[in-house]
């Protein structure tokens, strides 16, 4: 039987094949382009005359569909001008504004003074920097005043034999008068200018007075007996209000800037907020809020200078937390575990920052950014727990005293803003004090 060639491969003399199978390697693209364009004008494909109207129509059609292009993926026209998100004049104004440089925070103390005989007692308050730029520090049975302007040191002869040690000091708002709490439950008032004792407040407490806080002419005292007493220093019978709520020693007292609310912390782990509008004379005034979130003694207290109802509090060794409170509602806004005993708290007067001092194990001062509570700096140098801190009147320098018997000065906070024009001075709050019995 003879072999027959398949039909699909059989050659044919006809020009029109039933199927076209392209072979790109054998194709002549130049010739094909010629045949599709100029080749039609040849004899086999004579050019068909086009009327002027039809030619104009085809030209317009090519322009509409962009068929006159000579380069693929090439812009025929210039790209559009980018739109400015910020006008040039506004951007130049913004750039011309000075950028606040990042503040340098020294990590070492700029000055160190010896503080022999300072008591290493967490519950006491032995350091205070007054508005007159004098620093008061209690060392054993004496109170020393260091004038920051001149560097001179003077001593108040506050203690006589048998009375015991000084347990608290606090400057009055005028920067001239100072209150001194004693181990024997009494409180002395002194005029620092004349170095003269004005009077002694007694009869209110039955144990040492470890915390003091001024509210204009009212001196508030907190004692180991758990009582808090408001004393009007202008009158003979000085006890005007008594707050009862703590079961153990009152170790922290701070009045708000408005003088309306008082924060008190105690060794019973309690934090109380008292409101003067609820006070009634000698009636064991009821607290506004009784806050029990801390699990150790509450000594460190600081009212925020830029938000009136914001209070920061710090807990002792088994608590280690800084807590923030809305004192209008009593709500705890935030709690930060610092990792060590919180001994003292200070707000910056110039920035939204908070400084805390600590006990074991680093004995450091920690600067926090508020409200993020990111650590900005940790300052070390003390060799014992940093029990006491106080701030200079301009808000730049912080003094710290510790159980290592040293007093250190730190340039922590930023430069204060330019002073505003002085306002009319307020009346002297102690104008009537001298009419009362001095002793």
ZITAFEN-V380474 format. One record per residue. N is the residue number from 0. RES is the residue in one letter. OMEGA is omega in radians with two decimals (* if undefined). D_LAST is the distance of its C-alpha to the last C-alpha in whole Angstrom. Layout:
N;RES;OMEGA;D_LAST + N;RES;OMEGA;D_LAST
This chain:
0;X;-3.07;148 + 1;X;3.11;147 + 2;X;3.13;144 + 3;X;3.11;142 + 4;X;3.14;140 + 5;X;-3.06;137 + 6;X;-3.08;137 + 7;X;-3.14;133 + 8;X;-3.13;134 + 9;X;-3.14;138 + 10;X;-3.13;138 + 11;X;3.14;140 + 12;X;-3.14;141 + 13;X;-3.14;140 + 14;X;-3.10;137 + 15;X;3.13;135 + 16;X;-3.12;133 + 17;X;-3.14;132 + 18;X;-3.13;129 + 19;X;3.10;127 + 20;X;-3.07;125 + 21;X;3.03;123 + 22;X;-3.00;123 + 23;X;-3.11;120 + 24;X;-3.11;121 + 25;X;-3.08;124 + 26;X;3.10;123 + 27;X;-3.06;124 + 28;X;3.11;121 + 29;X;3.14;122 + 30;X;-3.14;125 + 31;X;3.10;124 + 32;X;3.13;121 + 33;X;-3.11;124 + 34;X;-3.13;126 + 35;X;-3.12;124 + 36;X;-3.07;123 + 37;X;-3.09;126 + 38;X;-3.13;129 + 39;X;3.14;129 + 40;X;-3.14;131 + 41;X;-3.06;134 + 42;X;-3.11;137 + 43;X;-3.12;136 + 44;X;-3.10;133 + 45;X;-3.14;134 + 46;X;3.12;131 + 47;X;-3.13;131 + 48;X;-3.13;130 + 49;X;3.14;127 + 50;X;3.13;127 + 51;X;3.13;124 + 52;X;-3.14;122 + 53;X;3.11;122 + 54;X;3.10;121 + 55;X;3.11;118 + 56;X;3.14;117 + 57;X;3.11;117 + 58;X;3.12;115 + 59;X;3.13;112 + 60;X;3.12;112 + 61;X;3.13;112 + 62;X;-3.14;109 + 63;X;-3.10;107 + 64;X;3.04;107 + 65;X;-3.10;106 + 66;X;3.14;110 + 67;X;-3.11;110 + 68;X;3.14;108 + 69;X;3.12;109 + 70;X;3.09;106 + 71;X;3.14;104 + 72;X;3.09;100 + 73;X;3.12;100 + 74;X;3.08;98 + 75;X;3.10;101 + 76;X;3.10;98 + 77;X;3.11;95 + 78;X;-3.12;92 + 79;X;3.12;89 + 80;X;-3.14;86 + 81;X;-3.14;83 + 82;X;3.12;81 + 83;X;3.12;77 + 84;X;3.11;74 + 85;X;3.13;72 + 86;X;-3.08;73 + 87;X;-3.12;73 + 88;X;3.12;71 + 89;X;3.14;68 + 90;X;3.14;69 + 91;X;3.10;68 + 92;X;3.14;65 + 93;X;-3.12;64 + 94;X;-3.12;65 + 95;X;3.13;63 + 96;X;-3.13;60 + 97;X;3.10;58 + 98;X;-3.12;57 + 99;X;-3.11;54 + 100;X;3.11;54 + 101;X;-3.04;53 + 102;X;3.07;49 + 103;X;-3.14;49 + 104;X;3.12;47 + 105;X;-3.10;46 + 106;X;3.14;46 + 107;X;-3.14;44 + 108;X;3.13;41 + 109;X;3.13;41 + 110;X;3.10;38 + 111;X;3.09;37 + 112;X;3.09;34 + 113;X;3.12;33 + 114;X;-3.12;30 + 115;X;3.08;30 + 116;X;3.07;28 + 117;X;-3.07;27 + 118;X;3.10;28 + 119;X;-3.05;31 + 120;X;-3.06;29 + 121;X;-2.97;31 + 122;X;-3.12;28 + 123;X;3.11;25 + 124;X;-2.92;24 + 125;X;-3.08;23 + 126;X;3.08;25 + 127;X;-3.13;24 + 128;X;-3.03;25 + 129;X;-3.13;24 + 130;X;3.06;25 + 131;X;3.12;25 + 132;X;3.04;27 + 133;X;-3.13;25 + 134;X;3.11;25 + 135;X;3.12;22 + 136;X;3.14;23 + 137;X;3.13;22 + 138;X;-3.13;24 + 139;X;-3.10;23 + 140;X;-3.11;20 + 141;X;3.04;19 + 142;X;3.14;19 + 143;X;3.11;21 + 144;X;3.11;22 + 145;X;3.14;26 + 146;X;-3.07;27 + 147;X;-3.13;30 + 148;X;-3.07;31 + 149;X;-3.09;31 + 150;X;-3.13;31 + 151;X;-3.11;28 + 152;X;3.07;26 + 153;X;-3.09;22 + 154;X;2.99;20 + 155;X;3.13;16 + 156;X;-2.96;15 + 157;X;-2.93;13 + 158;X;3.02;14 + 159;X;-3.07;14 + 160;X;3.05;17 + 161;X;-3.12;18 + 162;X;3.14;16 + 163;X;-3.01;19 + 164;X;3.03;20 + 165;X;-3.08;18 + 166;X;3.11;20 + 167;X;3.04;20 + 168;X;3.12;19 + 169;X;3.13;19 + 170;X;2.98;19 + 171;X;-3.10;18 + 172;X;-3.11;22 + 173;X;3.14;21 + 174;X;-3.12;21 + 175;X;-3.11;18 + 176;X;-3.08;15 + 177;X;3.08;15 + 178;X;-3.10;14 + 179;X;3.08;14 + 180;X;-3.03;15 + 181;X;-3.14;16 + 182;X;-3.09;19 + 183;X;3.09;17 + 184;X;3.13;16 + 185;X;3.08;12 + 186;X;3.11;11 + 187;X;3.06;9 + 188;X;-3.06;9 + 189;X;2.96;11 + 190;X;-3.05;13 + 191;X;-3.12;16 + 192;X;-3.13;18 + 193;X;-3.10;15 + 194;X;-3.04;14 + 195;X;3.08;11 + 196;X;-3.08;8 + 197;X;-3.13;6 + 198;X;3.08;4 + 199;X;3.08;6 + 200;X;-3.10;9 + 201;X;3.08;11 + 202;X;-3.11;14 + 203;X;-3.07;16 + 204;X;3.11;18 + 205;X;3.13;20 + 206;X;-3.03;21 + 207;X;3.13;20 + 208;X;-3.04;19 + 209;X;-3.13;22 + 210;X;-3.11;22 + 211;X;3.07;20 + 212;X;3.12;21 + 213;X;2.98;20 + 214;X;-3.02;22 + 215;X;-3.12;21 + 216;X;3.10;18 + 217;X;3.04;18 + 218;X;3.14;17 + 219;X;-3.09;19 + 220;X;3.08;18 + 221;X;-2.97;21 + 222;X;3.03;22 + 223;X;3.11;24 + 224;X;3.10;24 + 225;X;-3.10;26 + 226;X;3.02;24 + 227;X;-3.05;22 + 228;X;2.98;19 + 229;X;-3.11;19 + 230;X;3.02;15 + 231;X;-3.00;15 + 232;X;-3.11;12 + 233;X;-3.01;13 + 234;X;-3.11;12 + 235;X;3.10;10 + 236;X;-2.90;13 + 237;X;-3.08;13 + 238;X;-3.11;16 + 239;X;3.14;19 + 240;X;3.08;22 + 241;X;3.12;23 + 242;X;3.10;26 + 243;X;-3.12;28 + 244;X;3.10;31 + 245;X;3.12;30 + 246;X;3.12;31 + 247;X;-3.00;30 + 248;X;3.03;27 + 249;X;-3.04;26 + 250;X;3.11;27 + 251;X;3.09;27 + 252;X;3.07;26 + 253;X;3.01;27 + 254;X;3.04;27 + 255;X;-3.10;30 + 256;X;3.14;30 + 257;X;-3.08;31 + 258;X;-3.09;27 + 259;X;-3.07;30 + 260;X;3.10;30 + 261;X;3.04;28 + 262;X;3.12;30 + 263;X;3.09;29 + 264;X;-3.07;31 + 265;X;3.09;31 + 266;X;3.07;32 + 267;X;3.11;34 + 268;X;-3.09;36 + 269;X;3.00;35 + 270;X;3.13;34 + 271;X;2.97;33 + 272;X;-3.14;33 + 273;X;-3.14;30 + 274;X;-3.07;31 + 275;X;3.13;28 + 276;X;3.12;31 + 277;X;-3.02;32 + 278;X;2.97;28 + 279;X;-2.95;28 + 280;X;3.01;24 + 281;X;-3.08;24 + 282;X;-3.10;27 + 283;X;-2.95;27 + 284;X;3.11;29 + 285;X;3.11;32 + 286;X;3.03;33 + 287;X;3.10;35 + 288;X;3.03;37 + 289;X;-2.99;37 + 290;X;-2.98;39 + 291;X;-3.07;40 + 292;X;3.14;42 + 293;X;-3.13;41 + 294;X;3.08;42 + 295;X;-3.10;39 + 296;X;-3.13;35 + 297;X;3.12;34 + 298;X;-3.04;31 + 299;X;3.13;33 + 300;X;3.12;32 + 301;X;3.06;33 + 302;X;-3.12;34 + 303;X;-3.12;37 + 304;X;-3.09;36 + 305;X;3.06;40 + 306;X;-2.90;40 + 307;X;-3.05;37 + 308;X;-3.12;38 + 309;X;-3.14;39 + 310;X;3.02;37 + 311;X;3.11;37 + 312;X;-3.13;36 + 313;X;-3.12;37 + 314;X;-3.10;38 + 315;X;-2.92;38 + 316;X;3.13;40 + 317;X;3.11;43 + 318;X;3.02;42 + 319;X;-3.04;42 + 320;X;2.89;43 + 321;X;-3.13;41 + 322;X;3.14;42 + 323;X;-3.00;41 + 324;X;2.89;41 + 325;X;-3.00;41 + 326;X;3.03;38 + 327;X;-3.09;40 + 328;X;-3.07;42 + 329;X;-3.10;41 + 330;X;3.03;44 + 331;X;-3.06;44 + 332;X;-3.11;46 + 333;X;3.08;46 + 334;X;-3.09;46 + 335;X;3.09;46 + 336;X;-3.09;47 + 337;X;3.13;45 + 338;X;3.14;47 + 339;X;-3.12;43 + 340;X;3.11;40 + 341;X;-3.06;38 + 342;X;-3.07;34 + 343;X;3.13;33 + 344;X;3.07;35 + 345;X;2.99;34 + 346;X;3.00;37 + 347;X;3.08;38 + 348;X;-3.02;37 + 349;X;-3.12;40 + 350;X;3.07;43 + 351;X;-3.08;44 + 352;X;3.13;43 + 353;X;3.13;40 + 354;X;3.10;39 + 355;X;3.06;38 + 356;X;-2.89;37 + 357;X;3.06;39 + 358;X;-3.09;39 + 359;X;0.27;42 + 360;X;-3.08;45 + 361;X;-3.12;45 + 362;X;-3.00;41 + 363;X;2.91;42 + 364;X;-3.09;40 + 365;X;3.11;43 + 366;X;-3.09;43 + 367;X;3.00;45 + 368;X;-3.13;47 + 369;X;0.15;46 + 370;X;-3.08;47 + 371;X;-3.08;50 + 372;X;3.00;48 + 373;X;3.14;50 + 374;X;3.09;49 + 375;X;-3.13;49 + 376;X;3.00;47 + 377;X;-3.06;46 + 378;X;-3.11;44 + 379;X;-3.13;44 + 380;X;3.07;43 + 381;X;-3.13;40 + 382;X;3.07;41 + 383;X;-3.06;39 + 384;X;-3.07;37 + 385;X;-2.96;35 + 386;X;-2.97;32 + 387;X;3.03;30 + 388;X;3.03;31 + 389;X;-2.99;29 + 390;X;3.11;31 + 391;X;-3.11;31 + 392;X;3.14;30 + 393;X;3.06;34 + 394;X;-3.06;35 + 395;X;-3.00;37 + 396;X;3.10;36 + 397;X;3.04;34 + 398;X;3.12;32 + 399;X;3.10;33 + 400;X;-3.03;31 + 401;X;3.11;33 + 402;X;3.09;34 + 403;X;3.07;36 + 404;X;3.09;33 + 405;X;3.04;34 + 406;X;-3.06;32 + 407;X;-3.13;35 + 408;X;-3.06;36 + 409;X;3.07;38 + 410;X;-2.95;40 + 411;X;-2.98;41 + 412;X;-3.05;41 + 413;X;3.14;43 + 414;X;-3.12;42 + 415;X;3.08;40 + 416;X;3.12;42 + 417;X;-3.07;43 + 418;X;3.09;39 + 419;X;3.10;40 + 420;X;-3.07;40 + 421;X;3.10;36 + 422;X;3.13;35 + 423;X;-3.06;33 + 424;X;3.10;29 + 425;X;3.13;27 + 426;X;3.11;24 + 427;X;-3.06;21 + 428;X;-3.09;19 + 429;X;-3.07;16 + 430;X;-3.09;17 + 431;X;-3.05;15 + 432;X;-3.02;11 + 433;X;3.12;11 + 434;X;3.14;11 + 435;X;3.10;9 + 436;X;-3.11;6 + 437;X;-3.13;4 + 438;X;*;0
